[in-house]
Amino acid sequence: MFAAGQQPGMQFPLAPTRDPAQADSDMAGVRTAPTESPDRGGRRPNNSACFNCRLARQRCDRQTPCKPDTVEKLLSRISESPVCDQVVAAILDSAKTSGTNSVSLLVSPRAARTHAANATRDIPTPTTETSSSPNGLLHPPKPRDQRLAEATQAVAEIDLHGHLVSPLHILAAAVGVDTNPSQDCECPNERPCFHKQVSWNKLADPVDERVSKYFAPQATHRTDWQALASQSVDSTMRLEPSACDPVTARLIDETDAALYFSLFFEIRQPFACLLDPELHTPEQVYSRSFTLFSVICAMGCAVSVRPRDRILYPALLSMAENSMKWAIASAVKCLAVIQSIIIMQYWAPLCPRQSDDPSWLRFGHAIRLAKELGINNSATIKERVDMLCPDGSDDFKARLTRNFERAWLHTFVTDKGLSMITGRSSCLSWKQIPRAVGDWWRDPNATIYDRLISGCSEMRRLLTHVLGQGKRSERTSSAISAWHSQALRALEQLRSARCTPDEHPSATLLPILGFNMDHSILILNAQASRDLVNVDEAVTSEKFMKISLKTVEVAERMLNALLSERVIVDRVVGLHNNQFIAICHAMTEIMSAIDRGGLKQEDVDRSASTVRLIPKHLEKVAQGLPSSSVVHLYVSLSRFFAKQLDRLQAADAGGGAPGRAANELDRAPGEWWKAIDDGAIDFGTWLNMGFLSTPDNGAPFMEGMEETDESFFNDLSGF
């Protein structure tokens, strides 16, 4: 799982290492056609081109690595450039390095610029063709045509992995190095050529100095403290240094900060699992990022029972939001900004309308920032850890490494969770998380919370995979039912394997993991139910009722965990916004099943009594949280659901059998609760999130789902 010579941590390969021929076949998406027999001229059939050639609208022989015409044009320009030698050498060296790393250096602009500059700086200056030259060349330089041919092959190999040769990187490699004399440059002896005398980054011209500075590689990124110190006086997004955090603003002191950190890790951290208690102490966090420090203080103050903290919370929340917005606007690139955005998204205050919530847009910045920092690449993580603590102990470096990895896993989990809950398209592929993520928490340097984020990542990865399979399945009731049975079995096997109690200290938090995994199963069942409705399958059919019964079972298990599991009850005020949505989602699934009918009377009574307990339970939660918390919305929503349930059962008591009348059973699920007063919150928009309604064009969160292999369900031994 770990690369040789790296600290314990998880590999995040974008593409596994495979045989080149197999990789070419996989990139093509179809099996490579065999060579024809000699009696047909020995020619190879060209029935279909690979994906790259189809996109470029060119012919493909499937024998040599394919490359678009733009690459040929780019290489021809390189051959005509006066810095051809340096650019070719940089491309060749980058290709060699990309073969050893799981992610090409061309993925990260910072790493690419640094690597290209270092590679070209080390190029010896050719003077003579003998091995005893003053520069110590052991071998004569290769002809330019040969080097260009090797560069062409290198570019083609890089393209096979889905990366592009960026012209910006080529420009940076040309500008960031001293241009050395070229053996192809013929100049009179009495008048040396311009490139032999001076390099671009040593020119006295101010314009050239600006160019050199613009393309200069950047080994490190600014923290928010550094960006705050360097902000201009007339900046439109200027943050006042005296009010950047609550301690500097003298709203709280060190004792208050210690209390808020303690409350955050005790009550809210088990539901987020984002931070390391040993790394994220008040002193360490404050020294690294005032943005993250302000966010943790605000989130801890929100669950405090001191009257003074109830008064302070609005000011602390406003300060945390302002710091986060300033960090985004100022393009602060550090891990603490990603963590701040995720935490603020989990416990964001209530917006007037769900569609106006900016959490999704802000989280999109966190995803881009995570890729920019390269925290999905173990090699880049190791570089950053070595720069942060070159003299640190191995254990401390391992914890820092896991801090980066944990942030990337949370980025993936939050992206998939938000996309499935809100109905928006996800930004990350499940392939960017390795299959072995389920064992990531077993590292000796793991925290007790890592088991939860590891299990959630594994479940989200599997759920996204099976939803992609369902999207490509045949649109018949039999095919949908078969797909759902396989997918449900896979998800339940994973939940059983990951939520079984043991002697590990993290086992006390397993009910929280089970709650989150159960909601993933609910999403799968809701998707299958809607697919059956879309193919005109009656809601009273055997296939539909089988899914309905399983949905009620899982929804009851979720709500009972909320009501009875001690680890959740003791920390219930720490539930984040997505989990409140999951609670109300479970209530709607039970109500829809009762409304459709087909359940035994004892099952109806048991499920209905569980639903009626939720409003009172959420009222107690709301008493311990500020008025801006979203829990107050879900208290009202749960009351509304409970009243609707009473009306349903009252109608059933007057009409006989449980459920709606027979002529109403084929009505699209979910329409009955939309008849609510428009003067209040827009519940119709909130409920119509893509997995509870039945639009004709399919689920919004299924857009952009990646292709998966046909043998996925045959390889579940690891679960």
N, C-alpha and C positions, 0 to 999 in steps of 0.2 A: 504493500500500500504506500510505503514511503520510498522516495528516491534515495539512492545511495548518497551518503554524505550530507543529508539534510536533517534538520531537527525533526523530532517526532511531530507529526502533523499530517494533514490530509492532502493528498494530491488532488488537484482540480483540473484534470485534463479535459481539454475541449475535444480532443480526438485521440483515442487509444492508439498505441503503437502497433502497427500491423505490417504485414508483408506488402511491399509496394504494389505488386500486381493485384493483391486483394483490395488494397486501398483504392486503386484505380477502378476496380469493378464496383466497389461500394459507392464511390463518387458518381459513377454512371447510373447507379440505381437499378441496373439489370445485369444479368449474367453475361459475361463476355462470350461472344460468338466464337466457335472453334474455327480453325483454319480449314479452308476447303481442300479437297483432294487434288493431286496434281493433274488429274484428267480435266479439271475445270480451270486449268491455268494457274493454280496455286494462289489465286486471289482470295482475299478475305471478304465475306459479305459485309456490306455496309447498310444493314437494315435500320439501325437507329444510332443516332449520335449520342455522345455523353451529354450531361447537363450543361457543361461549360460551352460546348460547341453549339448546342441548340440555342442557348442564350445569345451567342455571338453570331448565329446564322451562318455557320461555316461548316465545311465538310470535316469528317472525323474518321480516321482509319483505326482508332483504338489500339494502335501499336506504340506510338510515341506520345509522351505527355502533351496534351493539347493546351494551347495558349491562344488567347484572343489576339486579334490583329493589333489591338492597342499596345500589347506588350512588344510586338515586333517593331512597331513604330517607335516605341520608347527606347528600345535597344539600339535602333539605328541612330537616334539622336544622341545616345550615349557615346556611340562610336565616333561621332563627329565632334564630340565635346573635347575641349583641351584638358579636362580633368577626367578623361575616360579611365585611366589606370586606377585612380583612387575610387571611383564609383564602382567599377567592376570588382575590385578587391573587397569593398564593403559588402556588396551583394553576395559574393561567394562566401565570405566569412559569416554573414548572417544566415545563409542557408545551412552551413555546417552546424551552427549553434542551434538552429531550429530543429535539427535532427535529434539532438540530445535532450532538449527541453520538451515538456508536454505542450507548451504554448510558444508559438514563434515570437521572437523579439519584435517582430514588426507589428504585433498586436498593440504594444504599448508605445506611444510616441516618444515618451521620455526615454524608455529603455532603448528604442531604436536609434534615437539621435545619439545617445551616449555610446552605444555599441558601435555604430557606424563611424563616429568620430575617432574612437579608440582604435578601431581596426585600420582606418586609413592613416592614422598617425604613425602606426607601426610599420608602414610599408617602407622598405629600404629604397634608397635612391640608386637607380641603375647608372653605372658609369662605364664599366667595361664588361666584357663577356668572360673574363677569367675569374677563377675562384679566389685569386689572391688580390682582388681589388681592395682599395682602401676602405670601402664600406663593409668588407667582410662577406660578400655574397658567396654562398657555397654553390649556387646553381645559377646559370644564366636566366634572365627573365624570359617569360613566355611571350610569344608574339601576340600582338593585340587581337588578331582574329581568333586565336585559340582561347584567349581569355574571354572574349565576347561569347564564344560558343559555350564555354563553361558557365558564364553568367546566364545565358539563355536557358540552359538546363536547370540552373539553380532557380530561376524565376518560375519555370514550369513546375518544379517540385514544390515550391512554396504555394503556387496556385492550386495544387492538388489538395492542400490542406485548407482551402477556402480563404486564404489571405491574399491581399493585393499588395503589389509593390507601390508604395505611396510616392508620388513625385515630391512631396514635401520632405520625405526622409532623404531622397536623393539630393535635393537642394541643400539640406542641412549637412549631409556628408561632404558636399563639395565646398560649402562655405566654412565649415568648422574645422578644416584641416589646412596645414601648410601645403600649398601646391608645390610638388617636387618636380625637377626637370624630367622630361619624358624623352625616351630614346627616339620616339617618332617625331619630335620637334626639331626641325632643321633650321638653325639660325647661324649667321656668319659669326666667326670667332671674334671679330673685332666689335661685334654688337650683340651681346647676349639677348635672348628673348625675354620678354617681360615676365613670364612665369618663373624664370630662373632667378630673378632678382628679389621678388617680393611676393608675399602671400596675401590673400584677401583679408585675413583677419589682422594684418599688420599695416594696412594702408592708413595713411594719415587723413584721408578724406573723411569728413564727418559722416557722409552718406554711407560709406563702406563700414565705418565703425557701428553705425546703427544696424546695418545688415548683419554684421557679425554678432552683435548682441541679440538680435532677434532670433537667429538660428542657433544660438549657443545652447548646448545641452544643459538640462537642469537635473541634477542628481537628487535633490530634495525639494519638497513642496513647503510652502509657508503654512504655519499654524495660524490659528485665529489671533493669537497674541502678536505674532509678527505682522500680520495684515493690519491689525489695529494700530500698531506703532507706525506703520508706513502709509497710512491713509492720508490723502491730501486734505487740506483745509476746506477746499471748495467742493468736496465730493458730495454728490447728490444723495448718496446712501451713507452718510457719515454717522458713525456710532460714537457717542460721547464716551471717552475713556473712563470718566468718573462714574458712569452708570452702566458699565458693560456687564456686571454681575452683581448679585445682591450683597456680597461682602464689601466690594468696593463702593457700592452705593450706600453702605451702612444701614441696610434694611435688616440684616441679620449679622450675627457674629459667628465665630468658629464653633461654638457650642451648638447653636441652632443648625448649622450646616451638618455637623456630625449626627444630630438627631434625624434630620431629613434623609441623610444617606442611610441610616439604620432602618428607618421606616420603609424606604424604597426597597431595600434588599430583603426585608422581612415580609412585606406584604405584596409588592408589585413585581419584584424580580421573578418569583416562581411562575408567573403567567407570561413573562417575556423571555427570560433566560438569555439575555443579551450580554450582560456584563460579568466580569470576573471580580468577586469580592476582594480578592487579594491585590488585584491591579487597580481597581477603581475605588480607592480610598479618597476621602475629601482632599487630602494634601496632594496626592498624585494626580487626580483629575484636574484640580485647580491649576497645577503647574503646567499641564499639557493643553487644556482647553477650557476657557471660561464659558464657552457655549454649552458644552456637555455638563459642566458644573452647574450652570443656571438651570438647565433642564431637569437634572436629578433633584436639585433643591425644590423646584416647583412641584414635581411629581410626588416627592416625599411629603411636602407641606400639605398637599391635597388630602392625604389620609390621616393627618394628625388630628387629635381630638382637642388640642389646646384652643381655647377661644381666640387667643392672640393670632394663632396660625390661620384661623378662618378669615381674619381680617387681612392678614398679609398675603394670602394666596393669590388674589387677583393681581396684585403688584408683581409677585414673583412669576406668575404665568405670563403676564405681559412682557416682563423683562426677558424671559426665556424665549418667547416667540420673536421678539425683536432681535435678539442675538442670532437666532437660527435664520431669520430672513436676511439679516445682514451678512451672515456667512455664505448664504446661497448667492446673494447679489454680488458679493466681493470675490466670488470664485475661490473660496478657501478650500484647499484640497488636503484633507486629513481625515483619518478614520473617525475621529470624534464627531465630525459633522454628520457622517453617515449614521452613527449611533444616535445622535441627537434627533435626526429626522425620524428614525424608526420609533423611538420612544414617544416623541410628540405625536406621531401618527396613531400609535396605540391608544393614547389617552387624550386625544384632541378634544377640545370643548365642542359643545353642540352648535351646529350651524342651523339657520332657519329652515333650510332645505337640504336634503341629502345630495342633490345634484350640485349644490354650491360648495360642497366640502372640498377644500384645496389639498387634502391629504394625499390624494392620488397623484396630483401634479408634483407636489414636493417630493414624494417618494420616487417619482421618475428621475428627479435630479440625483437622489441617492444611488440609484442603479447606475447611472452614467458615471458618477463619481467613483463608485466601486470598481468599475471597469477601467477608469482612468488611472486609479491607483494600482491596479493589477492585483487586487486581493483574491482573484480567482486563479492565480498562478502561484504555485508553491515556490518557484525560483525567485519570483519578484518579492514574495513575502520574506524569504530568507535574506534577500538584499536589504530590505527595509529594517528588518530586525537587527542585522549587523550594523547598520548605520545608527539605529537608535541606541543600542547598548553594545558597543564593540568589546567592552571589558566585562560584560555581565556574565553571570553563571549560566550553566547549561539549563538549569531548571527555570530560571527567569526568562531566558530566551525562548524556551519551549512554551511558557505561558503567553509571552507576547505573540508567538506564532499562532497559537490557538485563538488569541484575541482577534487576529485578522481573519482566520478561518471561520470563527464563529459569526463574525459580521457578514461574511459572504453567505453562509448558510441562512442567516436571518433575512438577508436581502432576497434570497430565493423563496423562503417560506412566506414572507410578507407579500411578495409579488404574486405568488400563486393564490394566497389567501384573499387578498384584496380583489384580484381579478374574478375569482369564483363567487365572492360575496356580492360585489357591486356590479357584476356583469360586464366589466371592461376587459379588453384584450390584455393578456399578460405580456411582459416584456422579455422574460428569460425563458430559455429552453430547459426542459428537464434533463437534457443530455449534459448540461453544464454542472450537474451534481453527480458524483460517482456513485455507482451502485453500492459500494462498501461504506456509504455514509452511516449505515446503521450501527457500525462498530466504532465510529469516531469517538464516542464517549468513553471507551474503555482505556484511553490513554492514562498513564499515571498522573499526569498534570491536569486532568480534566476536573471541572467543578461538578458539584452534585446536580447542577442545572443542565449540564451538557447532554445528559441522557434524554431530556425532553426535546431539546432542539434537534438532536440527532434523529429521534423517532419521528418528529413532525416533518423533518426534511425528507425522510424516507417515505412517509405516507403521502406527502404532496407530490413527490417524484412519481410514485406508483399511480396515484390518482390521475395526474396529468397524462400519464402514459395510457391508462385504460380508457380515459375519455377520448383520447385521440383514436384509439381502436374503434370505439363506438361510433365516432363521426364517420369513419370509413366503412362501417359495416353496411350490409344490405338493408334497405329501408322496408323491411317486412317485420311483422310482429314476431315471427319465429326467430329470425336472425337477431333482432333486438333482445329478445328474451334469452337466447343462448349467450350473447355477449354479456348481458348483465349478470347471468349466473356465474360465468367465469370470472368476471371482474369482482363481483361481490365476494366470491370465495377467496380471491387473492388478497383483498383488503382485510377480510376477517382473519385470515391466517397471519397476516402481518400484525394486526392489532393483538391477537392472542400471543404471538411470540414476543412482542415488545412490552406488553403490559402485564406480564406474569410476575407477581411479586417474588423477590429473592432477598438475600441478606445484604445487598449493597446499600450504602447510605442513601443513595438516590431513589430507592424503591418507595420511600414515603411520598414521593411526588408523582408516582405513576397514575393515580386517579386523574390528575390534571392532563397527563398525556392521553389517557383513555378518553377523556371528554373531547379533546381536540380531534382524535382519530375518529370518534363516532360521528362528529360533524362531517368529516370527509365522506363517510359512508352515506350519510343523509344526502349529501350533494350528488353522489352517484345514483342513489335511488330516485331522487327528484329528476335527474336527467333522463333516466330510463323511463320513468312514468310519462314524462312529456313526449319522449320519442314515440311511445306507444299511442298516445293521444293524437300525435301528428299523422300517424298512419291509420287513423280512424279505428283504433282498437277501443272497444267499449270499456268503460271504467268498471263494469261488472264482470269482465272476462276473468278467466282463471289466471292468465298471465299477469294482468294488472293487480288482481287481489293478492297474488303471491308477493309482489313488490310492496303493496300497501301494508300487509301484515308485518313484513320485515322492517319497514320504515317505522311503524308504531313501536316495535320492540326496541329499536335503536334510539328513537326519540325519548321513550320512557327511561331508558338507561342513562341518557344524558341528563335528564331533569332530576332523576333520583340521585345521581352523583352530585349535582348542584345542591340538593337539599340535605344529603346525609353524609357525604364523604367529609371527614373531619379536616383534612388538609385544605379543602376548598372552602368549607364553612368558616374556618378560622381566618381565612384571607379573602373572603368574598368581596370586600371593597377593592381588592386589587385587580379584579376582572377588567380586561380592556375592552374597547369598543367592539371589536370583531366577535368577542365571546358573548356579549350581550345580544348581538345579532343572531348568533348561533342558538341562544336560548329561545328567542322568539321564533326562530325558524323551526325548532323542534315543536313548539306549541302549535304552529300552523299545520305542520304535518299530521299531528294527532287530530286536530280539528277537521282537517280535510278528510282523513280516513273515517272518522265518525260520521261526517256529513255524507260521504259516499255510501256508507252502509257496508254490510257484509261481515262485520265483527260480531263476536259473541257478546252477550249482554254483560257478562262479568268483565270482559276485556274493556268494554266501553266504560263501565263504572270505574274501573281502576285507573284507566288513562285520564278520564275526566277529573277525578279527584286529584291526580298529580298536577294537571294543568291549573286547577283552582288554587293550588298552594303557591304558585309562582308569583302572582302579584304581591302577596303579603311578604314573601321573601325578598323581592326586589325593593319593596318599600323600606325594609330595614337597611338594605344596602344604600339606598338613596339618602337615608338619614346621616350616614357617615361620610358623604361626599359633597362637594360644593354644588351650588345650584346650576353651575355651567356644565356639569357632567352630563353625558348622554344617558346615564341611567334613569334620569327623570323622564326622558322620552319613552324609554322602554317600560317604565312603570305604567305610564298611561296606556301604552300599547298592549301590555299584558292584561290590564283591566278590561280593555276593549275586547280582547280575545275571550276572556272569561265570561263576559256578558253574552257574547255571540254563542259560546258553548251552552250557556243556560237556555238560550232561545232554541237552540237545536234540540236539546234534550226535552224541553217543554213541548216542542212540536212533535217529537217522537212519542212522547207519552200520550199525546192526544190522538196520534195517527196509527199507533201500533208498532210496526217494526222499526228498529233504529235506522237512521239515514234519511235521505231525501226520497221524494216520490219517484216512481219509476220513470216518468217522463222527464225528470230533471237530471237523471244520472249521467247522461251523455254531455251535459254542459261542461265547458272547459273548466278544469279545476282552478280555483282561485278567484273566480269572478264575483262570487257572492259577497266577499268582504270589501269590495270596492265602493259599495254604496254608503259612504261615510261623509259626514259634513265637510264640505270644502273649506269652511272657514277655519278649520284647525290645520294641523300639520298635514302635509301631502302624503298620507299613508299609502295611497294607491301607487304613487311613484316609488316609494320606499319598498313596497312589497314586490313590485314588478321588476325584479332584479335579474331576470334572465333564467332563473332556475325554478321559479314558482309559477310562471305564466306559460302560455303556449303560443308564441309568435310563429308565423309561417316560415320564417327564414332561419330558424334554428337558434341556438344559444349564442349570445354575444361573446361569452368567454371561451367559446370553442374556436373563434377566429384565430388563424395563424397557428393552429396546432400542428406540431411537427409530424412527419411521417415516421412510422415505427415498423419494425420488422415483424414478419408473420409468426415467428417462433417465440414471441414474448411469453405467451401463456404456458409454453412448454418448459420454461426455465424459471421456476419459482422455488427451486430447492433452497435458495438462500433465505427464504422467508419462513 
